[in-house]
Amino acid sequence: MSDNLKGSLWMMLAMLGFGIEDAFFKAATGSGGVTAGMGTVQFGLIAMLSYALYARSKGVALWDPAYLQKGLLIRTAFEICGRLFFALSLAYTPLSTTSAILQAAPLVVMLCAGLILGEKIGPRRWAAMAVGFLGVLLIIRPSPSGIEANAIFALLGMIGFAGRDVATRTSPPHVHAAQLGVLGFAVVTFAGLVILAFEPGAPSLPSAPAALLICGTAMAGVIGYTALTAAMRTGEVSVVAPFRYSRLIVALVIAYAIFNERPDAMTLIGAALIVGSGTYSLWRDGRAGAARRSALKGRA
């Protein structure tokens, strides 16, 4: 089995894990009766403890001074934004809508890479990004009266995750994956505390069934996060990254089968535009990278 095939399988496992994580969380904050804030806090604590145990088993320190370096501080700020608004979106927005908007994150990463990091982006990829953002507009459907508040949650969450991914490129390379996991889920916990501070009424512990749903959320999240790290470290990014879009398929199936959601034609068309444009952009990026490597070999 080639590294690219292994990486692609890891990526599909990661997206399956994240899709199940989203479903567990939505069930816990819906019929389970857990508030978005309390659910996010408990999810973050359980997953952070799991990663802390993993880090200790590998002999990796839980704290690294690099956490306070500029690159990781920026990454942490964006992740707080992403986690906070994504949790609110899962709680109050249809799963199919939230997942479809989230798929635009790679397009925002490419946009930021061109505008902020100075990476070269050709006209075809600019056009592909424009098509992808058209897909986002088809899903959120802004009107003269504005955009529905719940759709803004998903949009802000997607921007937060995209900013996190861009900031990751400038983070210290020596930080172990287990340390990133501990830091990442500490951020989830903090985001939950922020939501909790603005929720009405006194916090209450979940019922036993809801607590099981939150535990399922955490375990699925840890599996997804671990598989994603393995995917990005195994195969070529240009080959592996497009399989991120399998998360949308998982989300649509779960939304239909479990939450009885029926995405309308505009949502499905918008999702198809986002996935198609993102896949094309990643394919173009892979071809450009291959051409650069070939040129360098020729000079050598």
Disulfide bonds with the S-S distance in Angstrom:
none
